[in-house]
Amino acid sequence: MNQQDFCCGMTMVALLRSIYSEGGVLVHDVPMLVCPTCHKSHIVPDLEFDYIMLTHYCETDRVKVTSLRDAVGESKVADALSKYPEDERIRTGRRVVPQQIDSVLDLINVAKGMGDQTWHDELMEQLKKFSSYQQIRSR
């Protein structure tokens, strides 16, 4: 895994999605990394180049709908998805889990100890977001 696999203090979740390319091609079976906390998402890095090439060819040939799984093969998609474990946030239906809050609190202490006020302020904002996510869920 690399740096872009993490968001909001935890590994992002790999899910298959259908997405539109910038050129208007609907691509089914695209492995996406999704953050259940803040809902940011992006294509799994292992298949991003394949997605770009597929959409380029489809746009050139005026194909409007395709499947990444059909283009690269079931095993390549399955291998990409298998790198990302099941996530407690999906299993429990919660946007924020205690592990995330603990991590942010630990980092706040580190930032404070280092005297890094900018990082400290960013972490405090993240903690406020986590709190607001939990309030939304409890309504």
N, CA, C and O of each residue as an XYZ file, in Angstrom:
556
protein
N       0.842     -1.176      0.000
C       0.000      0.000      0.000
C       0.887      1.239      0.000
O       2.037      1.201      0.439
N       0.342      2.314     -0.490
C       1.125      3.545     -0.504
C       0.337      4.669      0.164
O      -0.780      4.460      0.635
N       0.919      5.843      0.199
C       0.350      6.976      0.931
C      -1.083      7.305      0.496
O      -1.906      7.688      1.327
N      -1.384      7.160     -0.793
C      -2.720      7.540     -1.231
C      -3.788      6.499     -0.890
O      -4.960      6.687     -1.218
N      -3.392      5.392     -0.228
C      -4.351      4.387      0.200
C      -4.986      4.733      1.541
O      -5.913      4.052      1.980
N      -4.492      5.795      2.204
C      -4.967      6.160      3.532
C      -5.741      7.466      3.487
O      -5.431      8.369      2.710
N      -6.762      7.545      4.345
C      -7.559      8.760      4.451
C      -8.229      8.745      5.822
O      -8.669      7.694      6.287
N      -8.306      9.883      6.455
C      -8.984     10.015      7.750
C      -8.471      9.015      8.784
O      -9.232      8.539      9.626
N      -7.179      8.699      8.717
C      -6.561      7.863      9.732
C      -6.685      6.371      9.542
O      -6.268      5.611     10.416
N      -7.242      5.922      8.434
C      -7.368      4.479      8.193
C      -7.189      4.191      6.701
O      -7.236      5.094      5.866
N      -6.984      2.911      6.391
C      -6.889      2.487      5.007
C      -8.240      2.674      4.327
O      -9.288      2.430      4.925
N      -8.202      3.105      3.085
C      -9.447      3.250      2.337
C      -9.971      1.863      1.963
O      -9.222      0.886      1.995
N     -11.233      1.779      1.616
C     -11.902      0.530      1.291
C     -11.957      0.382     -0.225
O     -12.242      1.345     -0.937
N     -11.685     -0.820     -0.714
C     -11.748     -1.077     -2.157
C     -13.131     -1.615     -2.515
O     -13.595     -2.604     -1.947
N     -13.777     -0.948     -3.463
C     -15.106     -1.332     -3.937
C     -15.153     -1.232     -5.451
O     -14.439     -0.425     -6.045
N     -15.981     -2.038     -6.069
C     -16.203     -1.905     -7.511
C     -17.281     -0.862     -7.745
O     -18.328     -0.877     -7.098
N     -17.018      0.033     -8.667
C     -17.969      1.096     -8.993
C     -18.059      1.250    -10.501
O     -17.185      0.799    -11.240
N     -19.111      1.884    -10.936
C     -19.239      2.325    -12.323
C     -19.020      3.827    -12.316
O     -19.648      4.546    -11.539
N     -18.128      4.305    -13.179
C     -17.820      5.737    -13.215
C     -17.738      6.209    -14.653
O     -17.485      5.429    -15.571
N     -17.957      7.507    -14.830
C     -17.826      8.126    -16.142
C     -16.436      8.708    -16.288
O     -15.902      9.305    -15.353
N     -15.851      8.536    -17.462
C     -14.570      9.171    -17.756
C     -14.831     10.641    -18.090
O     -15.974     11.054    -18.287
N     -13.765     11.411    -18.149
C     -13.918     12.823    -18.522
C     -14.514     12.960    -19.918
O     -15.177     13.954    -20.216
N     -14.280     11.970    -20.772
C     -14.805     11.996    -22.130
C     -16.203     11.420    -22.258
O     -16.722     11.317    -23.370
N     -16.828     11.043    -21.148
C     -18.212     10.583    -21.185
C     -18.407      9.093    -21.353
O     -19.524      8.659    -21.634
N     -17.365      8.289    -21.192
C     -17.504      6.836    -21.296
C     -17.889      6.288    -19.926
O     -17.238      6.594    -18.927
N     -18.949      5.477    -19.878
C     -19.346      4.821    -18.646
C     -18.554      3.526    -18.534
O     -18.674      2.635    -19.375
N     -17.739      3.434    -17.480
C     -16.891      2.261    -17.283
C     -17.377      1.517    -16.044
O     -17.357      2.054    -14.937
N     -17.814      0.274    -16.243
C     -18.272     -0.577    -15.156
C     -17.089     -1.334    -14.553
O     -16.035     -1.461    -15.177
N     -17.280     -1.834    -13.333
C     -16.311     -2.707    -12.658
C     -14.946     -2.048    -12.460
O     -13.910     -2.663    -12.712
N     -14.954     -0.805    -12.011
C     -13.711     -0.083    -11.735
C     -13.412     -0.198    -10.246
O     -14.204      0.277     -9.432
N     -12.285     -0.816     -9.861
C     -11.916     -0.857     -8.449
C     -11.562      0.544     -7.958
O     -10.650      1.189     -8.475
N     -12.294      0.993     -6.964
C     -12.103      2.328     -6.409
C     -11.730      2.210     -4.943
O     -12.212      1.324     -4.237
N     -10.865      3.114     -4.489
C     -10.600      3.243     -3.068
C     -11.522      4.333     -2.545
O     -11.529      5.452     -3.056
N     -12.297      3.997     -1.525
C     -13.306      4.904     -0.982
C     -13.075      5.040      0.523
O     -12.806      4.054      1.209
N     -13.182      6.255      1.023
C     -13.099      6.489      2.459
C     -14.517      6.524      3.020
O     -15.281      7.433      2.694
N     -14.887      5.545      3.864
C     -16.229      5.555      4.450
C     -16.468      6.730      5.404
O     -17.612      7.016      5.756
N     -15.402      7.406      5.822
C     -15.547      8.523      6.733
C     -15.916      9.798      5.989
O     -16.946     10.408      6.276
N     -15.071     10.210      5.023
C     -15.312     11.495      4.342
C     -15.805     11.323      2.905
O     -16.148     12.307      2.249
N     -15.844     10.090      2.412
C     -16.363      9.736      1.087
C     -15.471     10.149     -0.082
O     -15.924     10.142     -1.226
N     -14.219     10.507      0.180
C     -13.288     10.736     -0.927
C     -13.048      9.407     -1.622
O     -13.122      8.348     -0.999
N     -12.759      9.469     -2.919
C     -12.497      8.225     -3.641
C     -11.551      8.475     -4.806
O     -11.438      9.592     -5.311
N     -10.882      7.418     -5.217
C     -10.063      7.443     -6.425
C      -9.842      6.008     -6.896
O     -10.075      5.053     -6.155
N      -9.398      5.880     -8.121
C      -9.174      4.560     -8.713
C      -8.002      3.884     -8.016
O      -7.010      4.536     -7.688
N      -8.113      2.572     -7.788
C      -7.019      1.805     -7.196
C      -5.765      2.049     -8.045
O      -5.805      1.879     -9.263
N      -4.652      2.447     -7.411
C      -3.442      2.799     -8.173
C      -2.964      1.712     -9.134
O      -2.457      2.025    -10.211
N      -3.119      0.438     -8.761
C      -2.655     -0.653     -9.624
C      -3.368     -0.695    -10.975
O      -2.828     -1.238    -11.939
N      -4.565     -0.133    -11.057
C      -5.341     -0.201    -12.299
C      -5.624      1.165    -12.915
O      -6.365      1.261    -13.893
N      -5.048      2.210    -12.360
C      -5.319      3.546    -12.868
C      -4.851      3.710    -14.317
O      -5.570      4.283    -15.136
N      -3.665      3.218    -14.635
C      -3.165      3.326    -16.011
C      -4.048      2.540    -16.969
O      -4.348      3.012    -18.065
N      -4.467      1.341    -16.563
C      -5.359      0.532    -17.404
C      -6.668      1.269    -17.674
O      -7.181      1.244    -18.793
N      -7.205      1.924    -16.647
C      -8.437      2.698    -16.793
C      -8.232      3.851    -17.781
O      -9.065      4.072    -18.660
N      -7.140      4.573    -17.637
C      -6.864      5.708    -18.523
C      -6.747      5.240    -19.978
O      -7.308      5.857    -20.883
N      -6.021      4.157    -20.187
C      -5.855      3.652    -21.557
C      -7.186      3.157    -22.131
O      -7.510      3.430    -23.287
N      -7.950      2.429    -21.317
C      -9.244      1.924    -21.785
C     -10.159      3.075    -22.178
O     -10.780      3.036    -23.240
N     -10.247      4.091    -21.341
C     -11.140      5.211    -21.667
C     -10.644      5.968    -22.891
O     -11.447      6.452    -23.688
N      -9.327      6.073    -23.047
C      -8.778      6.735    -24.238
C      -9.194      5.980    -25.502
O      -9.667      6.580    -26.467
N      -9.013      4.659    -25.484
C      -9.393      3.864    -26.656
C     -10.891      3.947    -26.924
O     -11.314      4.053    -28.075
N     -11.691      3.898    -25.865
C     -13.148      3.980    -26.050
C     -13.557      5.341    -26.614
O     -14.400      5.418    -27.508
N     -12.963      6.403    -26.094
C     -13.284      7.739    -26.600
C     -12.882      7.871    -28.068
O     -13.608      8.464    -28.866
N     -11.724      7.316    -28.418
C     -11.251      7.359    -29.805
C     -12.193      6.580    -30.724
O     -12.487      7.019    -31.836
N     -12.667      5.417    -30.252
C     -13.547      4.556    -31.055
C     -15.026      4.868    -30.864
O     -15.885      4.184    -31.418
N     -15.324      5.907    -30.075
C     -16.699      6.336    -29.795
C     -17.552      5.262    -29.124
O     -18.748      5.141    -29.389
N     -16.914      4.490    -28.254
C     -17.621      3.506    -27.440
C     -18.110      4.238    -26.197
O     -17.337      4.949    -25.555
N     -19.378      4.073    -25.852
C     -19.954      4.823    -24.732
C     -20.004      4.047    -23.415
O     -20.069      4.659    -22.349
N     -19.975      2.705    -23.466
C     -20.055      1.885    -22.259
C     -19.074      0.725    -22.390
O     -18.977      0.089    -23.439
N     -18.346      0.461    -21.297
C     -17.387     -0.636    -21.306
C     -17.224     -1.174    -19.890
O     -17.835     -0.661    -18.952
N     -16.407     -2.198    -19.738
C     -16.120     -2.785    -18.424
C     -14.613     -2.940    -18.275
O     -13.957     -3.545    -19.122
N     -14.073     -2.394    -17.203
C     -12.637     -2.545    -16.957
C     -12.299     -4.011    -16.692
O     -11.247     -4.497    -17.110
N     -13.188     -4.706    -16.002
C     -12.958     -6.133    -15.719
C     -12.848     -6.930    -17.015
O     -11.987     -7.801    -17.132
N     -13.708     -6.643    -17.988
C     -13.630     -7.337    -19.275
C     -12.333     -6.995    -20.008
O     -11.763     -7.845    -20.692
N     -11.872     -5.766    -19.867
C     -10.679     -5.319    -20.587
C      -9.382     -5.874    -20.001
O      -8.480     -6.249    -20.749
N      -9.278     -5.931    -18.666
C      -8.007     -6.346    -18.049
C      -8.047     -7.761    -17.489
O      -7.000     -8.338    -17.196
N      -9.222     -8.320    -17.339
C      -9.343     -9.684    -16.826
C      -9.760     -9.731    -15.372
O      -9.411     -8.861    -14.574
N     -10.512    -10.761    -15.051
C     -11.035    -10.959    -13.696
C      -9.917    -11.053    -12.667
O     -10.034    -10.485    -11.582
N      -8.830    -11.762    -12.988
C      -7.771    -11.975    -11.994
C      -7.049    -10.682    -11.630
O      -6.672    -10.495    -10.473
N      -6.851     -9.793    -12.594
C      -6.170     -8.529    -12.305
C      -7.032     -7.650    -11.394
O      -6.514     -6.992    -10.492
N      -8.320     -7.642    -11.628
C      -9.237     -6.876    -10.774
C      -9.288     -7.505     -9.382
O      -9.230     -6.791     -8.381
N      -9.395     -8.825     -9.309
C      -9.449     -9.517     -8.019
C      -8.157     -9.289     -7.228
O      -8.206     -9.090     -6.014
N      -7.014     -9.316     -7.896
C      -5.731     -9.069     -7.221
C      -5.683     -7.658     -6.640
O      -5.220     -7.462     -5.517
N      -6.156     -6.689     -7.395
C      -6.159     -5.302     -6.915
C      -7.069     -5.149     -5.696
O      -6.702     -4.478     -4.732
N      -8.242     -5.761     -5.731
C      -9.189     -5.667     -4.615
C      -8.683     -6.392     -3.367
O      -8.951     -5.959     -2.246
N      -7.955     -7.490     -3.558
C      -7.516     -8.302     -2.422
C      -6.460     -7.613     -1.560
O      -6.193     -8.061     -0.445
N      -5.862     -6.543     -2.053
C      -4.832     -5.821     -1.289
C      -5.421     -4.976     -0.164
O      -4.682     -4.471      0.682
N      -6.730     -4.820     -0.146
C      -7.378     -3.943      0.825
C      -8.317     -4.761      1.700
O      -9.263     -5.373      1.205
N      -8.049     -4.767      3.014
C      -8.840     -5.608      3.922
C     -10.243     -5.068      4.156
O     -10.552     -3.916      3.850
N     -11.075     -5.932      4.704
C     -12.409     -5.499      5.107
C     -12.247     -4.393      6.142
O     -11.302     -4.413      6.930
N     -13.140     -3.456      6.146
C     -13.020     -2.290      7.012
C     -14.124     -2.289      8.048
O     -15.283     -2.559      7.730
N     -13.769     -1.986      9.290
C     -14.730     -1.943     10.385
C     -15.842     -0.929     10.137
O     -16.980     -1.136     10.559
N     -15.509      0.179      9.446
C     -16.530      1.197      9.193
C     -17.632      0.655      8.291
O     -18.798      1.012      8.459
N     -17.278     -0.197      7.340
C     -18.283     -0.802      6.457
C     -19.080     -1.845      7.234
O     -20.308     -1.890      7.154
N     -18.368     -2.682      7.984
C     -19.016     -3.763      8.731
C     -19.996     -3.222      9.768
O     -21.062     -3.805      9.969
N     -19.649     -2.106     10.434
C     -20.492     -1.566     11.505
C     -21.431     -0.465     11.035
O     -22.372     -0.115     11.747
N     -21.194      0.083      9.857
C     -22.029      1.166      9.356
C     -21.698      2.516      9.975
O     -22.474      3.463      9.845
N     -20.547      2.618     10.652
C     -20.149      3.888     11.268
C     -19.154      4.604     10.362
O     -18.351      3.969      9.679
N     -19.218      5.937     10.364
C     -18.276      6.726      9.561
C     -16.945      6.913     10.259
O     -15.914      7.061      9.602
N     -16.955      6.908     11.582
C     -15.743      7.102     12.373
C     -15.689      6.009     13.425
O     -16.694      5.711     14.070
N     -14.508      5.407     13.601
C     -14.330      4.382     14.628
C     -13.332      4.895     15.669
O     -12.522      5.772     15.368
N     -13.384      4.360     16.877
C     -12.508      4.847     17.946
C     -11.024      4.876     17.582
O     -10.299      5.768     18.023
N     -10.570      3.923     16.794
C      -9.163      3.875     16.380
C      -8.750      5.169     15.670
O      -7.632      5.644     15.865
N      -9.632      5.740     14.857
C      -9.315      6.985     14.153
C      -9.168      8.140     15.132
O      -8.246      8.948     15.013
N     -10.063      8.218     16.086
C     -10.017      9.304     17.074
C      -8.755      9.178     17.917
O      -8.084     10.174     18.187
N      -8.428      7.943     18.337
C      -7.208      7.723     19.123
C      -5.970      8.157     18.349
O      -5.066      8.774     18.913
N      -5.926      7.837     17.061
C      -4.769      8.209     16.235
C      -4.623      9.722     16.138
O      -3.517     10.250     16.253
N      -5.724     10.413     15.930
C      -5.670     11.870     15.825
C      -5.248     12.485     17.157
O      -4.457     13.428     17.180
N      -5.761     11.965     18.254
C      -5.366     12.483     19.565
C      -3.873     12.276     19.819
O      -3.203     13.156     20.360
N      -3.354     11.107     19.427
C      -1.915     10.858     19.565
C      -1.107     11.843     18.728
O      -0.097     12.374     19.189
N      -1.552     12.083     17.503
C      -0.831     13.007     16.627
C      -0.917     14.445     17.129
O       0.022     15.221     16.951
N      -2.024     14.803     17.750
C      -2.154     16.149     18.334
C      -1.083     16.338     19.410
O      -0.456     17.394     19.494
N      -0.882     15.309     20.226
C       0.155     15.388     21.255
C       1.547     15.497     20.642
O       2.392     16.234     21.151
N       1.791     14.775     19.559
C       3.087     14.851     18.875
C       3.293     16.260     18.312
O       4.355     16.854     18.493
N       2.288     16.784     17.638
C       2.386     18.127     17.052
C       2.628     19.173     18.128
O       3.422     20.096     17.948
N       1.933     19.016     19.250
C       2.105     19.959     20.355
C       3.527     19.865     20.911
O       4.155     20.886     21.192
N       4.029     18.647     21.067
C       5.386     18.438     21.560
C       6.450     18.993     20.634
O       7.505     19.442     21.081
N       6.167     18.959     19.343
C       7.112     19.484     18.348
C       6.995     21.001     18.207
O       7.866     21.652     17.629
N       5.922     21.543     18.735
C       5.696     22.980     18.585
C       5.213     23.360     17.195
O       5.371     24.506     16.773
N       4.618     22.395     16.472
C       4.136     22.634     15.112
C       2.665     23.059     15.175
O       1.764     22.222     15.129
N       2.440     24.357     15.279
C       1.085     24.883     15.461
C       0.202     24.635     14.238
O      -0.990     24.366     14.387
N       0.767     24.720     13.034
C      -0.018     24.496     11.818
C      -0.566     23.076     11.780
O      -1.752     22.863     11.530
N       0.315     22.101     12.032
C      -0.108     20.699     12.040
C      -1.118     20.466     13.162
O      -2.117     19.776     12.959
N      -0.870     21.029     14.331
C      -1.779     20.917     15.475
C      -3.174     21.419     15.097
O      -4.177     20.764     15.378
N      -3.224     22.588     14.457
C      -4.510     23.163     14.050
C      -5.223     22.272     13.030
O      -6.439     22.095     13.109
N      -4.473     21.707     12.069
C      -5.060     20.804     11.073
C      -5.655     19.568     11.750
O      -6.751     19.129     11.403
N      -4.927     19.016     12.711
C      -5.417     17.839     13.426
C      -6.646     18.159     14.266
O      -7.558     17.338     14.366
N      -6.679     19.337     14.866
C      -7.860     19.750     15.634
C      -9.080     19.870     14.718
O     -10.188     19.498     15.103
N      -8.870     20.394     13.500
C      -9.967     20.471     12.529
C     -10.461     19.075     12.159
O     -11.665     18.851     12.033
N      -9.522     18.129     11.985
C      -9.905     16.753     11.670
C     -10.726     16.160     12.809
O     -11.717     15.472     12.563
N     -10.332     16.415     14.032
C     -11.071     15.922     15.195
C     -12.481     16.513     15.234
O     -13.435     15.814     15.575
N     -12.619     17.798     14.886
C     -13.944     18.427     14.824
C     -14.813     17.772     13.747
O     -16.010     17.563     13.948
N     -14.195     17.447     12.592
C     -14.946     16.771     11.523
C     -15.444     15.420     12.009
O     -16.600     15.063     11.784
N     -14.567     14.661     12.681
C     -14.976     13.354     13.205
C     -16.167     13.508     14.134
O     -17.109     12.717     14.081
N     -16.129     14.517     14.978
C     -17.224     14.770     15.913
C     -18.517     15.080     15.167
O     -19.583     14.587     15.534
N     -18.423     15.896     14.124
C     -19.634     16.235     13.359
C     -20.182     15.022     12.616
O     -21.398     14.888     12.477
N     -19.301     14.124     12.130
C     -19.762     12.906     11.460
C     -20.543     12.032     12.426
O     -21.555     11.440     12.052
N     -20.074     11.947     13.679
C     -20.760     11.125     14.662
C     -22.104     11.738     15.041
O     -23.059     11.003     15.293
N     -22.203     13.072     15.088
C     -23.456     13.737     15.422
C     -24.478     13.524     14.320
O     -25.658     13.320     14.604
N     -24.044     13.568     13.066
C     -24.950     13.351     11.943
C     -25.548     11.964     12.026
O     -26.747     11.799     11.803
N     -24.738     10.954     12.344
C     -25.181      9.574     12.411
C     -26.193      9.364     13.536
O     -27.121      8.567     13.397
N     -26.016     10.081     14.653
C     -26.884      9.855     15.806
C     -28.236     10.542     15.696
O     -29.087     10.345     16.563
N     -28.458     11.329     14.676
C     -29.750     12.031     14.512
C     -30.837     11.104     14.072
O     -31.977     11.532     13.889
